[in-house]
Amino acid sequence: MNNKTVIILLVILLFVTGCQEKGARIIVEEESSLPTPSENRAAIPNLEENKPLIILGETDPVKIVVRADGAPGMYLGDDGEVHGFYVDLERMIMAEMEQTYEFIPYTDVGPIVQGIKSGVYHIGLATPDLPDYRSFLNLSIPYEILQYVTFIQSGNKEISGTTKDEILASLHGKKVGVQTQGHIYQELRDIKEIELIEYPTTTQALEDLDKGFLDAVPDVKRIGLYYSRLNGWDIKPVGGAIISHLLTTSFSKMVDTSLMDRYNQTLEKIIADGRLESLYESYFGPMGEENKPW
């Protein structure tokens, strides 16, 4: 093989090798330009987070959800209208704000939570101030401290106590009815010795307590007594309060906070001039210092 032939073969070899290397580089570059699955997920916008806030002026109807079986605080009457202390307080605040509004009664809190998260509903009444709720709600200033006692069947001798700790200890090994993912559930969920049975509302749990399907149901004393008298349930409260919560009005985080700002200003005025206490007394008697958050 002469020198000329060797040179030609070397040139051909270099050309082929160069093409192969270039082809390899092109493939790598194409693969590296494709997003990973995690990058793909990150590239998809969170529609709820990026959704513009709902701005509600005085003439825009505010949708207010009301528990239908929370008498005497709030309930749906036989006349098809909502009634109760929290409803009347809300009417007073809305009138002072000159705000257009609509009450929407409910018996199952699950769909309501989703509706508030998405902004379909705007306001929820009588919401306890808890970290879990603050994760998806804006909360007004508090206007009541609400106490929760333990309801049992009248003949029950096993659940008793004079202190919170004594009553909770007597609930160990017992079936306790609570609202699904609600505030009582949140307070008791870390006590592994108590078996929590979830219901759409605590009033429905009280009915099952009367039937013997549960051992106890923590609830607001006036609510439990109201429905036990109304339905002839053989249940009673035992001991003192095991849970105390600051009560607020909740606002969907999809709603611009200007609505809550106007609401808080009005609520502060109604507290300061004594109208809230007067309304409370018309329903429940004098508002004791233990019930005032101010």
FENMORA-V46173 format. One record per residue. N is the residue number from 1. RES is the residue in one small letter. PHI is phi in degrees with one decimal (none if undefined). Layout:
n->[N & N]
res->[RES & RES]
phi->[PHI & PHI]
This chain:
n->[1 & 2 & 3 & 4 & 5 & 6 & 7 & 8 & 9 & 10 & 11 & 12 & 13 & 14 & 15 & 16 & 17 & 18 & 19 & 20 & 21 & 22 & 23 & 24 & 25 & 26 & 27 & 28 & 29 & 30 & 31 & 32 & 33 & 34 & 35 & 36 & 37 & 38 & 39 & 40 & 41 & 42 & 43 & 44 & 45 & 46 & 47 & 48 & 49 & 50 & 51 & 52 & 53 & 54 & 55 & 56 & 57 & 58 & 59 & 60 & 61 & 62 & 63 & 64 & 65 & 66 & 67 & 68 & 69 & 70 & 71 & 72 & 73 & 74 & 75 & 76 & 77 & 78 & 79 & 80 & 81 & 82 & 83 & 84 & 85 & 86 & 87 & 88 & 89 & 90 & 91 & 92 & 93 & 94 & 95 & 96 & 97 & 98 & 99 & 100 & 101 & 102 & 103 & 104 & 105 & 106 & 107 & 108 & 109 & 110 & 111 & 112 & 113 & 114 & 115 & 116 & 117 & 118 & 119 & 120 & 121 & 122 & 123 & 124 & 125 & 126 & 127 & 128 & 129 & 130 & 131 & 132 & 133 & 134 & 135 & 136 & 137 & 138 & 139 & 140 & 141 & 142 & 143 & 144 & 145 & 146 & 147 & 148 & 149 & 150 & 151 & 152 & 153 & 154 & 155 & 156 & 157 & 158 & 159 & 160 & 161 & 162 & 163 & 164 & 165 & 166 & 167 & 168 & 169 & 170 & 171 & 172 & 173 & 174 & 175 & 176 & 177 & 178 & 179 & 180 & 181 & 182 & 183 & 184 & 185 & 186 & 187 & 188 & 189 & 190 & 191 & 192 & 193 & 194 & 195 & 196 & 197 & 198 & 199 & 200 & 201 & 202 & 203 & 204 & 205 & 206 & 207 & 208 & 209 & 210 & 211 & 212 & 213 & 214 & 215 & 216 & 217 & 218 & 219 & 220 & 221 & 222 & 223 & 224 & 225 & 226 & 227 & 228 & 229 & 230 & 231 & 232 & 233 & 234 & 235 & 236 & 237 & 238 & 239 & 240 & 241 & 242 & 243 & 244 & 245 & 246 & 247 & 248 & 249 & 250 & 251 & 252 & 253 & 254 & 255 & 256 & 257 & 258 & 259 & 260 & 261 & 262 & 263 & 264 & 265 & 266 & 267 & 268 & 269 & 270 & 271 & 272 & 273 & 274 & 275 & 276 & 277 & 278 & 279 & 280 & 281 & 282 & 283 & 284 & 285 & 286 & 287 & 288 & 289 & 290 & 291 & 292 & 293 & 294]
res->[m & n & n & k & t & v & i & i & l & l & v & i & l & l & f & v & t & g & c & q & e & k & g & a & r & i & i & v & e & e & e & s & s & l & p & t & p & s & e & n & r & a & a & i & p & n & l & e & e & n & k & p & l & i & i & l & g & e & t & d & p & v & k & i & v & v & r & a & d & g & a & p & g & m & y & l & g & d & d & g & e & v & h & g & f & y & v & d & l & e & r & m & i & m & a & e & m & e & q & t & y & e & f & i & p & y & t & d & v & g & p & i & v & q & g & i & k & s & g & v & y & h & i & g & l & a & t & p & d & l & p & d & y & r & s & f & l & n & l & s & i & p & y & e & i & l & q & y & v & t & f & i & q & s & g & n & k & e & i & s & g & t & t & k & d & e & i & l & a & s & l & h & g & k & k & v & g & v & q & t & q & g & h & i & y & q & e & l & r & d & i & k & e & i & e & l & i & e & y & p & t & t & t & q & a & l & e & d & l & d & k & g & f & l & d & a & v & p & d & v & k & r & i & g & l & y & y & s & r & l & n & g & w & d & i & k & p & v & g & g & a & i & i & s & h & l & l & t & t & s & f & s & k & m & v & d & t & s & l & m & d & r & y & n & q & t & l & e & k & i & i & a & d & g & r & l & e & s & l & y & e & s & y & f & g & p & m & g & e & e & n & k & p & w]
phi->[none & -82.3 & -63.7 & -62.6 & -65.4 & -61.0 & -62.7 & -61.3 & -63.3 & -63.3 & -62.9 & -61.3 & -61.2 & -64.0 & -63.2 & -64.3 & -62.0 & -63.0 & -63.1 & -63.2 & -65.7 & -65.1 & -61.6 & -63.9 & -64.8 & -62.9 & -63.2 & -62.3 & -63.2 & -65.7 & -66.5 & -71.3 & -81.0 & -80.4 & -69.1 & -72.0 & -54.7 & -66.9 & -66.6 & -60.7 & -64.9 & -67.3 & -75.6 & -80.8 & -68.3 & -76.5 & -61.4 & -69.7 & -66.2 & -91.6 & -69.5 & -63.1 & -65.2 & -83.1 & -100.4 & -115.8 & -87.3 & -62.0 & -93.9 & -85.1 & -67.6 & -90.5 & -92.7 & -112.4 & -87.4 & -131.9 & -63.8 & -79.1 & -126.2 & -116.8 & -64.5 & -89.0 & -71.4 & -160.8 & -166.9 & -95.6 & -83.4 & -63.6 & -83.3 & 82.8 & -108.7 & -88.3 & -140.4 & 119.0 & -58.3 & -68.0 & -66.7 & -66.7 & -62.3 & -66.2 & -60.0 & -63.2 & -67.2 & -62.9 & -65.2 & -63.8 & -77.9 & 57.6 & -101.3 & -73.7 & -152.2 & -144.9 & -89.5 & -127.1 & -74.8 & -145.0 & -121.5 & -128.7 & -74.1 & -55.4 & -62.5 & -66.6 & -59.8 & -64.1 & -66.2 & -70.7 & -59.3 & -87.2 & 89.3 & -64.7 & -108.7 & -110.2 & -135.5 & -123.6 & -85.9 & 50.1 & -103.1 & -65.5 & -83.6 & -132.9 & -55.4 & -60.3 & -75.7 & -65.7 & -69.2 & -135.3 & -132.0 & -99.4 & -114.8 & -73.3 & -64.4 & -74.8 & -130.9 & -162.6 & -106.0 & -102.9 & -107.2 & -118.3 & -110.8 & -107.2 & -96.6 & -136.5 & -67.8 & -58.4 & -88.3 & -72.4 & -109.8 & -87.6 & -100.9 & -161.8 & 143.1 & -104.1 & -118.2 & -57.5 & -62.6 & -66.5 & -67.0 & -62.4 & -64.2 & -74.1 & -87.0 & -61.3 & 80.5 & -107.3 & -92.2 & -119.5 & -84.5 & -141.2 & -72.5 & -53.5 & 56.3 & -81.4 & -68.8 & -69.1 & -55.5 & -62.6 & -72.2 & -104.0 & -63.2 & -86.8 & -89.8 & -66.0 & -75.7 & -102.4 & -90.4 & -90.7 & -112.0 & -92.7 & -134.5 & -58.2 & -143.8 & -69.7 & -63.3 & -68.5 & -66.9 & -61.1 & -63.3 & -70.7 & -62.6 & -61.4 & -78.8 & 91.8 & -81.1 & -130.6 & -97.8 & -161.3 & -143.0 & -75.6 & -161.1 & -63.7 & -56.5 & -67.1 & -69.6 & -60.7 & -67.0 & -59.5 & -76.4 & -69.6 & -69.7 & -63.3 & -105.9 & 70.5 & -73.2 & -95.0 & -130.6 & -153.1 & -82.7 & -129.3 & 68.9 & -90.6 & -67.0 & -104.9 & -142.6 & -131.6 & -133.9 & -72.0 & -102.9 & -135.0 & -106.8 & -101.1 & -126.7 & -59.9 & -71.4 & -80.9 & -98.5 & -56.7 & -70.2 & -61.2 & -65.5 & -66.5 & -61.0 & -64.7 & -62.7 & -62.2 & -60.8 & -69.9 & -62.2 & -58.6 & -65.1 & -69.4 & -69.9 & -64.4 & -90.0 & 87.7 & -67.0 & -64.6 & -63.5 & -63.9 & -65.6 & -58.4 & -63.9 & -65.1 & -99.6 & -123.3 & 92.6 & -53.0 & -83.1 & -68.3 & -60.4 & -69.0 & -103.2 & -98.3 & -87.2 & -105.6]
